[in-house]
Amino acid sequence: MKVFVTAAVALGVLTVAPAFASQELAAAKNCMACHAVDRQLVGPSYQAVAEKRGGEENAVAYLAEKIQKGGSGVYGPVPMPPNPQVSDEEAVTLAEWVLSFK
């Protein structure tokens, strides 16, 4: 029984780890200064972005590019500045994480 419980706990940690790691990445890249998961700050919530873009075929690529190059006019008048410190791989990881909130 103890082995089963240990395995279940380990599986739960592995299941949650990618989402947590992406939140840590978002914090490390200063995304959380302007965005929150469930409410608008300076920029839209991640849930709002996922709701708007989640059904698009190229959503990950689109968001990854917006993360790196910035943009304006999609969610209001406040532009999102470019984030050149975010690598291509990190941008894809962040875009997939944001889309997971749909």
Rosetta blueprint (number, residue, H / E / L):
1 M L
2 K H
3 V H
4 F H
5 V H
6 T H
7 A H
8 A H
9 V H
10 A H
11 L H
12 G H
13 V H
14 L H
15 T H
16 V H
17 A H
18 P H
19 A H
20 F H
21 A H
22 S H
23 Q H
24 E H
25 L H
26 A H
27 A H
28 A H
29 K L
30 N L
31 C H
32 M H
33 A H
34 C L
35 H E
36 A L
37 V L
38 D L
39 R L
40 Q E
41 L L
42 V L
43 G L
44 P L
45 S L
46 Y H
47 Q H
48 A H
49 V H
50 A H
51 E H
52 K H
53 R H
54 G L
55 G L
56 E L
57 E L
58 N L
59 A H
60 V H
61 A H
62 Y H
63 L H
64 A H
65 E H
66 K H
67 I H
68 Q H
69 K H
70 G L
71 G E
72 S L
73 G L
74 V L
75 Y L
76 G L
77 P L
78 V L
79 P L
80 M E
81 P L
82 P L
83 N L
84 P L
85 Q L
86 V L
87 S L
88 D H
89 E H
90 E H
91 A H
92 V H
93 T H
94 L H
95 A H
96 E H
97 W H
98 V H
99 L H
100 S L
101 F L
102 K L
